Amino acid sequence: MPTYIARVRDSQGKSKTEKINAESLVLARTTLREQGFVVQDLKKSQGFGNFDLKKIQNSFVKVSIKDKAVFSRQFAVLVNAGVAIVRSLGVLSEQCSNPKLKKALMEISSDVQSGVNLSDAMRKHPDCFDGLYVSMVQAGEVGGVLDDVLNRLAKLLEDVARLQNQIKSAMSYPIVVGSIAVIVFLAMTIFLLPVFAKIFKELGTELPPLTQFLLTTSELLRSPAVFIFIGILVGGIIAYQQYYKTPVGRETIDRLSLKAPLFGDLIQKSSVARFSRTFGSLTRSGVPILTCLEIVRDTSGNMVVAKAIDGARLDIQQGGQISIALQKDGVFPPMAIQMISIGEETGELDGMLMKVADFYEDEVEQTVKSLTSILEPVMIVVVGGMVGTILMAMYLPMFKVFDKLG
């Protein structure tokens, strides 16, 4: 039977720690209440030698945007139907397929049952519910429109997931094709060329520079020296990752990514679309403007965009307009700035932000299609060139052999 550690307050108002054995967290909380305690905090004991395999497995599981979108949609339906929040969370936790989200929902249900607000209970699980989600739920609780906010959250998460899938589709094609091309090139260089090298050696044919270069490369790839190259490559990747974790490194790389050919425009449009969709959803749900900008800054995904949003937040805090503040760093396109300015003037900022998001999401979709149409022939030429180079290296010496025989 699991052991739970509880921080409780007794009938005299004194706080103390209690240890209790129970079948579940809910039963442990119920038992403590029956004993006259007010439960302040309750968690499972992690004693020495207590090997929790399920917890280790859950640590590798991620809660996807799709998981949160499905949960939000189902939660909204239950709340709108008049089902109590605790019961709704219990029903959804039972049918949840994601173990990490399932565990979080059970603990949230237990916290809500003990009198904690839904948003405060969700805030304890940042791996499942980020600041954006918690802030919108909190606004829904305060305004008494939790079901509407949950529906907006579901729509927001579905749009974000769709946008991410479009970008992944644009990125995945060249990565997959390029990887296959490199594998084919290496396989032919390592395994096929040495077979022909023996034939050329027996015939005593003078090898062309291209063939000699590829044979030298083949010998290098089959020698222990290749591990040095692999070590340098792995070291370079680790150094890049460590550099990207630093504020200066992340800002530098993110700034270069916005200026990258082909993909820079796609990254900028997707960032603007994500900013507009999230900002519009938050303001429509009743979250204060400055809080919205803090949340949007943290979920922007690009350090340059985040700095521009943070600079705008500081200007707005001093009484400036949103559109003028966002215009300073030149990160946001002029069209987006103009539409936000119109939204401020007409008092329909949230609606205009949604239109900006719709426009740039369509732009992302068209950019993805254009990139795919450009990259397809380019990758075909690259793959053909790599394979053709190997074939030329193999057949050029044969022509000399045929000349000698002639």
C-alpha positions in Angstrom: 0.0 0.0 0.0 1.5 3.4 -0.9 2.6 5.8 1.7 1.7 9.5 1.5 3.3 12.5 3.3 0.8 15.3 4.2 1.3 18.8 5.5 -1.9 19.4 7.6 -3.4 21.9 10.1 -5.0 20.5 13.2 -8.1 21.8 15.1 -5.9 24.3 17.0 -4.5 25.8 13.7 -1.0 24.3 14.1 0.7 23.0 11.0 2.4 19.6 11.1 3.5 16.7 8.9 1.6 13.4 8.9 2.4 10.1 7.3 -0.5 7.9 6.1 -1.0 4.6 4.2 -3.8 4.5 1.7 -4.8 2.9 -1.6 -5.0 6.3 -3.5 -4.4 10.0 -3.1 -8.1 10.7 -2.8 -8.5 8.1 0.0 -5.6 9.5 1.9 -7.1 13.0 1.7 -10.5 11.7 2.9 -8.9 9.8 5.8 -7.1 12.8 7.0 -10.2 14.9 6.9 -12.1 12.3 8.9 -9.3 12.6 11.5 -10.1 16.4 11.7 -7.2 17.7 9.7 -7.2 20.4 7.1 -5.0 19.2 4.3 -2.6 21.8 3.0 -0.3 19.6 0.8 -0.3 15.9 0.0 2.1 13.8 -2.0 3.3 10.3 -2.4 6.3 9.3 -0.3 9.5 8.7 -2.3 11.4 6.7 0.4 14.7 5.0 -0.1 14.5 2.0 -2.4 11.0 2.9 -3.6 11.5 2.2 -7.3 8.6 3.8 -9.2 8.7 2.4 -12.7 5.5 4.2 -13.8 6.9 7.5 -12.7 10.1 6.9 -14.7 8.0 6.0 -17.8 5.9 9.1 -17.4 9.0 11.3 -17.3 9.7 10.3 -21.0 6.1 11.0 -22.1 5.1 14.4 -23.4 1.7 16.0 -23.5 1.2 17.1 -27.1 -0.8 20.0 -28.3 -3.3 17.6 -29.8 -3.8 15.9 -26.3 -4.5 19.3 -24.8 -6.9 20.3 -27.6 -8.9 17.1 -27.3 -9.1 17.5 -23.5 -10.2 21.2 -23.8 -12.9 20.3 -26.2 -14.3 17.5 -24.1 -14.0 19.5 -20.9 -15.9 22.4 -22.5 -18.8 20.0 -23.5 -19.1 18.6 -20.0 -18.9 22.0 -18.3 -21.5 23.4 -20.7 -23.8 20.5 -20.0 -23.8 21.4 -16.3 -21.5 18.6 -15.1 -19.5 19.5 -12.0 -15.8 20.3 -12.6 -14.6 17.5 -10.2 -16.8 14.9 -11.9 -15.8 16.2 -15.3 -12.1 15.9 -14.5 -12.7 12.4 -13.1 -14.5 11.2 -16.3 -11.8 12.7 -18.5 -8.9 11.2 -16.5 -10.5 7.8 -16.8 -10.6 7.9 -20.6 -7.3 9.8 -21.1 -4.7 7.7 -23.0 -1.7 9.9 -22.1 -0.3 8.6 -18.8 1.3 12.0 -17.8 -1.9 13.9 -18.5 -4.0 11.3 -16.8 -2.0 11.5 -13.6 -2.1 15.4 -13.7 -5.9 15.3 -14.2 -6.3 13.0 -11.2 -4.2 15.3 -9.0 -6.0 18.4 -10.3 -9.4 16.8 -9.5 -8.2 16.0 -6.0 -7.0 19.6 -5.5 -10.2 21.1 -6.8 -12.2 18.8 -4.5 -10.2 20.2 -1.6 -11.2 23.8 -2.5 -8.3 24.9 -4.8 -9.2 26.9 -7.8 -9.0 25.0 -11.2 -6.3 27.4 -12.5 -4.2 27.2 -9.4 -4.4 23.4 -9.5 -3.4 23.4 -13.2 -0.5 25.7 -12.4 1.2 22.9 -10.4 1.6 20.9 -13.6 3.6 23.1 -16.1 4.5 20.0 -18.2 0.9 19.6 -19.1 -0.6 23.2 -18.8 1.6 26.2 -19.6 1.1 29.8 -18.6 -1.1 30.5 -21.6 -3.5 27.7 -20.7 -3.6 28.6 -17.0 -4.2 32.3 -17.6 -7.1 31.7 -20.0 -8.7 29.2 -17.5 -8.2 31.7 -14.7 -9.9 34.4 -16.9 -12.8 32.0 -17.6 -13.2 31.2 -13.9 -13.3 34.9 -13.0 -15.7 35.8 -15.8 -17.9 32.8 -15.3 -17.4 31.7 -18.9 -15.2 28.7 -18.4 -16.9 26.6 -21.2 -16.4 29.4 -23.7 -12.8 29.9 -22.8 -12.2 26.1 -23.0 -13.7 26.1 -26.5 -11.4 29.0 -27.5 -8.4 27.1 -26.0 -9.3 24.0 -28.1 -9.6 26.1 -31.3 -6.3 27.9 -30.5 -4.5 24.7 -29.8 -5.9 23.1 -33.0 -4.8 26.1 -35.1 -1.3 26.0 -33.5 -1.0 22.2 -34.2 -2.1 22.7 -37.8 0.5 25.5 -38.2 3.2 23.4 -36.7 2.3 20.5 -39.0 2.6 22.7 -42.1 6.0 23.9 -41.0 7.2 20.4 -40.3 6.0 19.2 -43.7 8.1 21.9 -45.3 11.2 21.0 -43.2 10.8 17.2 -43.3 11.0 16.8 -47.1 14.5 18.1 -47.7 15.7 16.5 -44.4 14.4 13.0 -45.4 15.5 13.2 -49.0 18.9 14.6 -48.1 19.4 11.9 -45.5 18.6 9.2 -48.0 20.9 10.7 -50.5 23.8 10.9 -48.0 23.2 7.2 -47.0 23.2 6.1 -50.6 26.3 8.1 -51.4 28.1 6.7 -48.3 27.0 3.1 -49.0 28.2 3.3 -52.6 31.5 4.9 -51.6 32.2 2.4 -48.8 31.0 -0.9 -50.3 30.8 -0.5 -54.1 33.9 1.5 -55.0 36.4 -0.9 -53.3 35.2 -3.7 -55.5 36.0 -1.6 -58.6 39.2 -0.4 -57.0 40.5 -4.0 -57.0 39.7 -4.4 -60.7 41.4 -1.2 -61.6 44.5 -2.2 -59.6 44.7 -5.6 -61.4 44.4 -3.9 -64.8 47.1 -1.3 -63.9 45.0 1.5 -65.2 45.9 5.1 -64.4 43.0 6.5 -62.4 41.4 9.9 -63.2 41.5 12.5 -60.4 37.8 12.1 -59.6 38.1 8.3 -59.1 41.3 8.7 -57.1 39.6 11.3 -54.8 36.6 9.0 -54.2 38.8 6.0 -53.6 40.8 8.0 -51.0 37.6 9.1 -49.4 36.4 5.4 -49.3 39.6 4.3 -47.6 39.3 7.1 -45.1 35.7 6.1 -44.3 36.7 2.5 -43.8 39.7 3.4 -41.5 39.7 4.2 -37.8 40.2 7.8 -38.7 36.5 8.1 -39.4 35.8 8.0 -35.7 37.8 11.2 -35.3 35.6 12.8 -37.9 32.4 11.5 -36.1 33.8 12.8 -32.8 34.3 16.2 -34.3 30.8 16.2 -35.8 29.2 15.2 -32.5 31.3 17.7 -30.7 30.2 20.4 -33.1 26.5 19.5 -32.5 26.9 19.6 -28.8 28.8 22.9 -28.9 26.0 24.3 -31.1 23.3 23.1 -28.6 25.2 24.6 -25.7 25.7 27.9 -27.5 22.0 28.0 -28.4 21.1 27.6 -24.7 22.9 30.9 -23.9 20.9 34.1 -24.3 23.4 35.6 -26.8 23.7 32.4 -28.8 19.9 31.9 -29.0 19.3 35.5 -30.1 22.1 35.3 -32.7 20.9 32.0 -34.2 17.2 33.1 -34.1 18.2 36.4 -35.9 20.1 34.4 -38.6 17.2 32.1 -39.0 14.8 35.0 -39.8 17.3 36.1 -42.5 17.8 32.6 -43.9 16.9 32.2 -47.6 13.7 30.4 -48.3 13.0 29.4 -44.7 13.4 32.9 -43.1 10.2 34.2 -44.6 8.4 31.1 -43.4 9.7 31.5 -39.8 8.7 35.1 -39.7 5.1 34.5 -41.0 4.6 31.6 -38.6 5.8 33.7 -35.7 3.4 36.5 -36.6 0.6 34.1 -37.0 1.3 32.4 -33.6 1.6 35.8 -31.9 -1.7 37.1 -33.4 -3.7 34.0 -32.6 -2.5 33.7 -29.0 -2.7 37.4 -28.3 -6.2 37.6 -29.8 -7.4 34.5 -27.8 -6.1 35.9 -24.6 -7.6 39.4 -25.0 -10.9 37.9 -26.1 -11.0 35.8 -22.9 -10.5 38.9 -20.7 -6.8 38.6 -19.8 -5.2 42.0 -19.2 -3.1 43.4 -22.1 0.2 43.4 -20.2 -0.3 39.9 -19.0 -1.2 38.8 -22.5 2.1 40.2 -23.8 4.1 38.4 -21.1 2.5 35.1 -22.0 2.9 35.7 -25.8 6.5 36.6 -25.3 7.2 33.3 -23.5 5.4 31.3 -26.2 6.8 33.1 -29.2 9.5 30.4 -30.0 12.0 33.0 -31.3 14.2 35.1 -29.1 14.2 38.1 -31.5 10.4 38.1 -31.7 10.3 37.7 -27.9 12.6 40.7 -27.4 10.4 42.8 -29.7 7.3 41.8 -27.8 8.9 42.5 -24.4 10.1 46.0 -25.7 6.5 46.7 -26.8 5.2 45.6 -23.4 7.4 48.1 -21.6 6.3 50.9 -24.0 2.6 50.0 -23.5 3.2 50.0 -19.7 4.2 53.7 -20.0 1.1 54.5 -22.0 2.1 53.8 -25.6 0.0 52.2 -28.4 0.4 48.5 -29.2 0.9 49.0 -33.0 3.5 51.8 -32.5 5.4 49.8 -29.9 5.5 46.6 -32.1 6.7 48.7 -35.1 10.0 49.8 -33.5 12.1 46.7 -33.9 11.0 45.9 -37.5 10.3 42.3 -36.7 6.5 42.5 -37.5 5.5 43.1 -41.2 3.9 46.5 -42.0 0.6 44.9 -42.9 0.3 43.2 -39.5 1.1 46.6 -37.8 -1.5 48.4 -39.8 -4.3 45.9 -39.1 -3.5 45.9 -35.3 -3.6 49.8 -35.5 -7.0 49.6 -37.1 -8.1 47.2 -34.4 -7.0 49.6 -31.7 -8.8 52.5 -33.3 -12.1 50.7 -33.7 -12.0 48.9 -30.4 -12.0 45.5 -32.1 -8.4 44.5 -31.3 -9.2 40.8 -30.6 -11.2 40.4 -33.8 -8.5 42.1 -35.9 -5.8 40.0 -34.4 -7.7 36.9 -35.4 -7.9 38.2 -38.9 -4.2 38.8 -38.9 -3.6 35.2 -37.7 -5.9 33.8 -40.4 -4.1 35.8 -43.1 -0.6 34.8 -42.1 -1.6 31.2 -41.5 -2.8 31.1 -45.1 0.5 32.8 -46.1 2.4 30.0 -44.3 0.4 27.4 -46.1 1.1 29.0 -49.5 4.8 29.4 -48.6 5.0 25.7 -47.6 3.5 24.7 -51.0 5.9 27.0 -52.8 8.9 25.7 -50.9 7.9 22.1 -51.6 7.5 22.8 -55.3 11.0 24.4 -55.3 12.7 21.8 -53.2 11.4 18.8 -55.1 13.4 19.4 -58.3 16.4 20.7 -56.3 16.6 17.6 -54.2 16.1 15.4 -57.3 19.1 17.1 -58.9 21.2 16.8 -55.7 20.4 13.1 -55.4 21.1 12.5 -59.1 24.3 14.5 -58.9 25.6 12.4 -56.0 24.8 9.1 -57.6 26.0 10.3 -61.0 29.4 11.3 -59.4 29.9 7.8 -58.1 29.0 6.2 -61.5 31.3 8.6 -63.3 34.1 7.7 -60.9 33.6 4.0 -61.7 33.2 4.2 -65.5 35.9 6.8 -66.4 38.8 4.3 -65.8 36.9 1.8 -67.9 37.0 4.0 -70.9 40.8 4.1 -70.6 40.8 0.3 -70.4 38.7 0.1 -73.6 41.2 2.5 -75.3 44.1 0.2 -74.4 42.3 -2.9 -75.6 41.4 -1.1 -78.8 
